[in-house]
Amino acid sequence: MTTIAAIEGPDWVVVGADSQSSDEDGFAINIPDGKVFKNNNVVFAGAGAVRGINLLQHDFTPPTIKSKDIDKYITRELVPAIRRTFIDAG
């Protein structure tokens, strides 16, 4: 089970997560780069299939942030782009 924690200050944020993954049989592996990473100007914290984390970290280019309205950026640009990446990757 993944644990992700974040603390936000007035002009900063700290994000942390564990680095272990396991399969259906309980086989555990350590994810060398961890589950928290920065891709361009977006910080991601991933859970679930390691494949998804790898796609977001190595094959995905986040859309440019053009507005200070982060909620709109996430719902209208970032999430649809992530979905397209996952669909294209099968």
C-alpha positions in Angstrom: 0.0 0.0 0.0 1.4 3.4 -1.0 1.7 6.2 1.5 1.9 9.7 0.1 2.0 12.8 2.4 2.2 16.5 1.5 2.5 19.6 3.6 1.8 23.0 2.1 3.1 26.4 3.4 2.4 29.9 2.1 4.9 29.6 -0.8 6.2 26.0 -0.6 5.2 22.4 -0.5 6.9 19.2 0.7 5.8 15.8 -0.7 7.0 12.4 0.4 6.1 8.8 -0.4 7.4 5.3 0.3 9.4 3.6 -2.5 8.2 0.0 -2.3 6.0 -1.8 -4.8 4.5 -5.3 -4.8 2.6 -7.6 -7.2 -0.4 -9.8 -6.6 1.7 -12.5 -5.1 3.2 -10.1 -2.5 6.6 -10.0 -4.2 8.1 -6.6 -3.1 10.5 -4.5 -5.1 12.1 -1.1 -4.4 11.4 1.6 -6.9 14.8 3.2 -7.4 13.6 6.7 -8.4 10.8 6.7 -5.9 7.1 7.6 -6.3 7.6 11.4 -6.1 9.2 13.1 -9.1 9.2 16.4 -11.0 8.5 16.4 -14.7 9.0 19.9 -16.1 7.2 22.2 -13.7 4.8 19.6 -12.3 5.4 17.4 -9.3 3.8 14.0 -9.4 3.3 11.4 -6.6 2.3 8.1 -8.0 0.5 5.0 -6.7 -0.7 1.9 -8.4 0.9 0.2 -11.3 4.6 1.1 -11.7 4.0 1.2 -15.4 1.9 4.3 -14.9 4.6 6.0 -12.8 7.2 5.2 -15.4 5.0 6.6 -18.2 4.4 9.9 -16.3 8.1 10.2 -15.3 9.8 9.3 -18.6 7.3 9.4 -21.5 4.9 12.2 -20.6 5.3 15.9 -21.3 2.9 17.9 -19.1 1.0 20.7 -20.9 2.5 24.2 -20.2 0.8 25.9 -17.3 -0.6 29.1 -18.8 -2.9 30.3 -16.0 -2.7 30.8 -12.2 -6.0 28.9 -11.9 -4.5 25.5 -11.1 -7.8 23.7 -10.7 -8.7 24.5 -14.3 -5.3 23.5 -15.5 -5.5 20.1 -13.8 -9.1 19.3 -14.9 -9.0 20.8 -18.4 -5.4 20.2 -19.5 -3.3 17.9 -17.2 -5.8 15.0 -16.6 -6.9 14.7 -20.2 -3.2 14.7 -21.3 -2.4 12.0 -18.8 -5.4 9.9 -20.0 -4.2 10.2 -23.6 -0.7 9.1 -22.6 -2.1 6.0 -20.8 -4.4 5.1 -23.6 -1.7 5.5 -26.2 0.6 3.3 -24.2 -2.0 0.6 -23.9 
